[in-house]
Amino acid sequence: MFDAISAFWLQHAPVLSVLLPAFSACVLLLLGDSSSLTTVGHAEGRVRWRRRLAMGSTLLGLGMAIQLVLLADGGALTVYPLGDWPAPFGIVMVVDRLSALMVLLTYAVAVPALYYATGGWDNRGRYFHALFQFQLMGLCGAFLTGDLFNLFVFFEVLLIASYVLLLHGLGRERFRVGVHYVVINLTASALFLIGLALIYSVSGTLNMADLAQRVPQITGDMALLARSAALILLLVFGVKAALVPLYFWLPSTYAAASAPVAALFAIMTKVGVYSIIRVHWGIFGDSGGQASLAVVDWLLPLALTTSVLGVLGALASHSMGRLIAYLTVSSVGTILAAVGLFTTASLSAALYYTLHSTIVIAALFLLVELLAAQRGECGDRLQPAMAVREPVLLGLMLIFGAASAAGLPPLPGFLGKIMVLQSSTGLGPQAWVWSVVLLVGFFSLVGLARAGVIVFWHIEPEAGRAELVAGSSPKLLAATLSLMVVTVGMAVLASPIKSYTDAAALQLADRASYAEAVLRAQGGAGASTTRPYDGVPPAAHMPPKPPAKQETP
């Protein structure tokens, strides 16, 4: 029985990771909303069942993500073709070290964020748990798809869910920034389609493995179109990742979102980072073609500028939420600076730092609400207010989060930044990378220290203290502490994690092996994998279907 289940899992692992949250979301929708129930007991029972189902599904997803990493760690790609057509006609899902790592990171943030939400946030709006699962579906699908068009599809799934989650709990400020957020992302989606159309016009495929083989063969004017498409996709993914000058939407949006939603959104910027890595390393990398390294002159300067402007925004912030949101921008800049060096060592460092920054930023978003809930009407604004009820515990948590975000030893933020600095040694931009990374770390610490001094030392009389202090809930504290424990675990397990990210970077650089494995699984190891685009629509090359059988009367 166990062998049968194991074989079934190994065969369907990629698609099950997407179907699990999709199925859970549908079931949660069928359970309905408690607002339609008139009996208090029935409403409370419905809430408990929704929480159990959502939490059980997310924990199961975490277990599946761990299995994906163990499966990918062997080096073999798990390819799941949806349909019998060869590339570029069929849809394919692929599990390699990079995609498995990102799925695990998604659930490592989702489980504590969802547990935090069950402390009361999930009842402040409708269908929170269903939307949360749809968000997970979009995230997992984006990380596991092997096709650029389906990357666009999963982008839209996660964005549609995020539109509603952002407004969860309502409020004038959330509605205001929500309108901006929707308009910006719809514009980026339109540009995404334009970029895909250009790539398809010059290559005849959107399959990533197929593109890895065809892009180096593109020459002349077609190569110029391919490079234009690569720059358009950098613009699109730069919006998602909050890259300068396209980051202006993020601070207000993340600061206005509820704490568990903002924590989950910490992984959203990493979808943009992942897409930049997957496209500009795996497709437009140093493959020798005329369209290769189309963004090499742009990515590093933009990333370093993003990191600097992000930390300057954090220093100028007047609320803790905006401060952490700007640190999110700054961390993305550090990650993409490592990616922009275009070496396997720098990519490995970027992946390690991605894990750390996502976890610690999610923890800080939850911690901000714990502090704001105990400061009365002042909330998270950086101004004198009443004393928090748990200054020792919350103070230690803030010190730990600040030290980790700034990159103080021996925490994983320090290890990640050391890896980035080492990977730039001997390269032309070394001086710029070292200067920016070290200064950004110092000013991040200054910004968080300033916030801590105001919150814990600038105290006003306690008149008007709220009777109910939500920040004292053990459930909320446990969810926040769990993320910080994960951060400690990253420091303890730094060596095996670094070995994994090294292997992931090397695997991503081996484009030939990736293409061979994916296309062979799709039954496209013949002409469709090597034929350069000849201007003939791909349908003309599609293998004919067998004639339908005639029934005799």
N, C-alpha and C positions, 0 to 999 in steps of 0.2 A: 504493500500500500504506500509506504513511504517512498519507495523507488519510483512508483508511478507518479506520485505528486511531484517529486523532484524532477523527473523527466518532463512533466507538463510545464513546470516552472521554467526550466532551462529553454524549452522550445518557445514559450510565449512571454518571456520576461519583459522585453521592451514594450509590447503593447499593453500588458497587464498593468504596468506602472502608470499608464495613461487612463486605462479603463476603470481602475479602482476609484479614483476621485470622481470621475464622470458618473459612474453608477451610484456612488454614495450621494452625490449632489441631486440626482434624480429622485432617489428614495427620500431624501430630506425635503424636497419640494412636495412630494406626495403626502408627507406627514402634515403638510399645511402649516399655518401660522397661528400662534397662540392668541393673537388679537381677535380671531374670529370665534373663539370659544367664550361662552358666557359663564361657565362654571370654573371657579378658581382652582379647584382640585384637578379638573381635567387639563387646564392650562399648565399648571405646574408639572403634571405628569408628562405632558407633551414636551415641555422644555427639557426635562430630565432625559427623555428618550432621544431627543435631538442631540443633546450634548454627548450622550453615551455613544450614539452611532457615529457622530463626527469625530470624537476623540478616538474611538476604536479604529475607524478607517484610517486616520492619520498615523496612529501608532503602527498599524499594519503596513502602511506605506513606508514608514521609517524602517521597519524590518526588511521590506522588499528592497529599499534603497541600499541598505547594508549588504544584502545579497548581491545586488548589482555591482557594487564595488569589489566584492570578493570574486565575482565572476569575471570582471574586467581586469583584475589584477594579474591574472595569468597571461595577459598579453593578446589573447585571441579576441576578435571582434564578434559580437553577437548581432546578427543581421536578421531582421524580420520583414520580409517583403509582403506587402498587403496586395495580393493579386498575383497573377501569373505572367504579367507582361514584363519584358526585359527593360532595363534602363534605356531611354529616359521616360518611359511611359508609365511604369509602375511606381507606387508610393512605397518608401522603405523607411524603417526605423532602425537605428544603429546604436549599440551600446559599446563605447570604447572607454578608456580610462577617464577622459575628460568629461564626457556626458554623464557617466556614472557618478563621478565626484560631485558634479553640480546638482544632480538629483538628491544625493545624500545631504548636501548643504541646504537644499530647499526644505527638506523635512526636519533637519536639525534646528532650523528657525521656526518652522510651522508648528511643531509640537508644543514648545513653550508658549508661543504666541496664542495658539488656540486654547491652551490651558488657562492662560491669563484672561482670555476673553470670556471663559465660562465663569469667571468671578463676577460677572454682571454686565459686561459690555455687550454680550450677544443679545441681550434683551432690550437694548436701546434702539433697535431698528428691526426691520423684517428680513427674514430669510438670510440671516448672517451666515449660518453654517453651510447652507447650500452654495452661497457665493464664495465662501472660503474654499470649498472643495473645487468649484469651477476654476478658481484662481490656481490651485495646485495642479489641476488638469492642464491648464495652459502652460504653466511653468515646466512641468515634466515633459509635455509634448515638444516645447521649444528646444529643450536640451537633448531630446532623443531623436528628433526627426533627422533624416538624411537628405531632405529636399528643401530647397529655398522657398518654394511656394507654400509648402506646409509649415515652414517656419513663420511665414506671414500669417497663415491661418491661426496658428497657436498664439502668435502675438496678439491677434485680435481677441481670441478667447480670454486670455489673461487680462487684457486691457478693459474689455467690457465688464468683467467681474470687478476690476479695480475701480472703475468709474462709480459703481454703486457702493463698494466698500468704503471708498473715500468719504461718501456722504453719510455713512452709517452713524446714527446718533444725531443727525441733522445739525442745524446751526448756520447762521448767516455767513460766517467766515468760510466754513466748509463748502457751502454752495458757491460762494464767489470764486474760490480757488479751483473748485471742481469744474466750473465752466472753462476756465483757462486750461486746465489739465486736459479736458476732453478735446478742445479745439486744437491744441498743440499736437496731441497724439493722432488725431484724425488727419491733420496735415502731414505728419510724418508717415502715416500709413499710405497716403496717396503717393508720396515720394517713393516709398518702398515698392509700390506696384510699378512705378516708372523705371526704377532701377532693375527690377526683375524683367520687365519687358525688354530693356536694352540688352541684358545678359542673354535672354532667350533669342533675341534677334541675331546675335553674333555667334552663338554656340549651339542653338537648337536643343538645349536641355537646361533643366534647373536642378537635376540630381547632383549633389555635391561631389560624389565620387566621380561621376562622369565629367563634371566641370573641371576637376583636378587634372584630368587627362587632356581635355580639349582646349582649355585656356592657353597652355603653352604653345599650341599650334596656331593660334590666332595671330595674324600679321596685318600690316598696313592700316588702312582706315578702320577695319574691324577692330584692331587692337586699340585704336583711339576710343572707339565706342565702349570697348570693354573697360578701359581705364576710367572713362567717364562714369560708367555704371558703378565701378568700385568706389569712386568718390561720393556718388549719390548714396550708396549704402553706408559709407562711413558717416555721412550726414544723418541718415535715418537712425543708425545705431548710436550715434552720438547724442541724439535726442533722448533715447531710452536710457543711456548710461549717464546722462548729465555731463557731457563734455563741453568745454568752452567752445563757442559762445552760446551753447544751447542748454545751459544748466539753470537758467533763471527761473524756470517753472518749479524746480524741486524744493527749495527751502520753504516757501509758503505752503506748498502742497503737503509735504511730510509733516511740517509743524502743525498743520490744521487737522490732520487725520487723528483718529483715536489711537491710543497706545498700541494695542495689538495689531491694528492695520498698518501703522507706521513700521512696526517691527517686521511684519511680513514684507512690506515694501522695501526693506533693506536688501532683499534678494532681487527686486525688480531691476535695479540698476545693473546688477550682475548679468541679467539676460542680455543687455546691450553689450557688456564687456565680452560675454561668451560669444555673441554673434560676430563681434569684431575679430576675435581670435579664430573662430571657425571659418569665416569668409576670407579674411586677409592673411591668415596663415595657411589654411588648408587649400584655398583656391587660388588666391592672388599672391602666394608666397614667392620665395626665391626659386621658382621652377625654371627660370631661364627664358621664358617667353617675353614678348614685347609688352605684355600686359602685367607682368609680374611686379610686385612691390609698388603698386600704384599709389599707396598712401604713406610710403616710407618717409617722405619729406614733410608730412603734415602731422602725423600722429604724435610723435614725441614732443614737439613744441607745444601743441595743443594740450597734451596731457600735463606737462610741467606747469603751464599757465593755469590749468584747471586746479591743480593742487595748491598753487599759491593763492589764487582768488578764493578758493574754498576756505582756507584757513583765515584769510583776512575777513571774510564774511563771518566766520565764527567769532573772531575777536570783536566785531562790531555788533553782534547780536544782542538784542534786549530781552530775549526769552531763551529758556533752556531748550525748547523744542527746535527753534531756529538754529541754535548753536550746534545741536547734534545733526540737524539736516545739512548744515554747511560742512561739517566734518565728513558726512557721507560723500559730498561732492569732492572734498579734498582726497579722501581715500580712493575714489575712482581715478583721480588724476595720478596717484602713485602707482596704482595697478597698471593703468594704460601706459605710463612712462616705461615700465618694465616690458610690457608687450611691444612698445614702439622701438625697443632696441633690436628686436628681431634676431635673437639668439635663443637656443634651447635653454641655456642657463637662466636667462632673464625671464623666459616664459614660465619656467618652473617656479621662480621666485614670485612671479605675478600670481600664479595659482595658489601658492601657500599664503600670500598676503590677502588674497581674495577670501579664503576661508576665515582668516582671523578677522578682517575688517567687517565682514558681514555679521559674524556672531557678536562682536563687541558693539557694533552700532545698534543691532536689534536689542541687546541688553540695555544699552543706554536709553533708548526710546521708552522701554518699559520702566526703567528707573526714574526717568523724568516725571512720569505720571504719578509714581509713588510719592515723590517729593511734592509735586504740585497739589496732590490730594490732601496733604497735611499742612499746607501753607494758607488755607482759607481762600478768601476771594482773590488774593494776589496770584494764585496758581503758579505757573512756571515762569512768570515775569521776573527778570533779574532786578529786583528792588527789595528793600527791607520789608519783612513780613513776620508773622508769628513763628515761633520755634516749631520745628518738626517734632513729632512725638517720639521718634526712634532715631535720635541723632547719631548714636554710635553705629548701629547696624547700617543705616542708609549712608552715613558718612564713609564708612569703610568700603561699601559697595561703590560709592562715587570715586573714592581714591583708586580703587582697583581698576574701574573702568577708564579713568583718566590715564593711569599709568599704562594700561594696555593700548589705548587708542594712540597715545603719544609715542609708544614704542620704547618703554623703559625696560631694561633687563630685569629678570630673565624671562619676561612674558613673550608670547608668540608675536606680538607686534614688533618687538625688538628683533626677533629672529627673522621675521619676514623682511624688515628693512635692511638688515645686514645682508640677506640674500640678494636683494635688489642692488645694493651698493657693490657687492662682490661681482655680480653679473655685468656691471658696467665698467669694471676695471680694465684698462687698456683700450677702451673704445673712445672714439672722438668726443662724444657728449659726456664723458665721465665727470668733468668738473661741474657741469650744469646739473646732472642727476644728483651728485653728492650734495651740492649746495642746497638744492630744493628739498630733497628728502630730509636732510638734517634740520634745516630751518623750519620746515613745516611741522616736524615732530616737536620741536621746541615751542613753537607758537600754539600748537594744539594743547600742549600741557598748560601754557599760560592761560588760554581761554577757559579751559575746564577748571583750573585753580581759581580763576576769578569768579566763576559761577559758584564754586564751593564756598568761597569766602562770603559771598553775598547771602547764600542760602543758610549757612550754618552760623555765621557770625553777626550779620546785620539783622538784629532781632528787634521787633516792635513789641509793645505790651500785648498780652494774650487776650485782650478783650475782643469778643466776637469770634472766638474759636468755634469751628464747626463741631457739632455734637457727634456726628458720625464721620470717622476718618477712614475712608476707603483704602488708603495706603497701608493700613495695619492688617489687611486680610492676609492670612497665612498662604492662601492660594496664590495671590499676586506676588508675594515675596518669593515663594517657591519657584514660580515660573521665571522670575528675573534671575534668581540665584542659579538656576539650572543652566542658563546660558553662560554665566560666568564660570561655572564648573567646567563646561565644555571648553572654554578658553584656557583654563588651567590644563585640561587634558591635552590640548594641542601643544602646550609647552613640554609636557611630559613625554608625549609621543612624537616629538618633533622629527626625530631621525626616520622612523618608518613613513611618516607623512611626506617628508622631503624626498625619500626614495620613490614614493608613489608619484609625486608631482614631476620628478625628474623623468620617470618612465612615461608619464602622460605627455610631456613636452616632446620627448623623442618619438613617441608614437604619432603625434600630430605632425611632426616634420617628415615622417615617412609616408608621403602621399601616395606613392606607388602601391605599397602594401594595403593601404586603406582602400584605394580604388579597386584593387584586385579582389579583395575580400567581399566588398559590397556588390560589385558588379557580377562576380561569380555567383553569389547567392541569389541575385535577381535574374540569373540566366542570360546575362548580357555580356558574356566574356568574348563574344565574337565581334562582328563588325561594328556594333553599336558603341563599343568602348574605345575604338581607335579611329573611327571615321570622323574627320574634321567636318564641320558644318559647311555644306556646299550650297546653301541658299534654298535648298528644297525643303518644304515643310516636313517636320518629322513624321507626320502621318503617312507620307509617301513611302517611308522606310519601314513602316509598321508591318510586322509579319502577318500574313492573312490568317483569319480564323478558319477552321475547318468548316466545310459546308454542313448545313443542318441536315439531319437525317430525314428522309421522306417516309411518311407512314403510308403503307399500302392499304387501300380501302378493303 
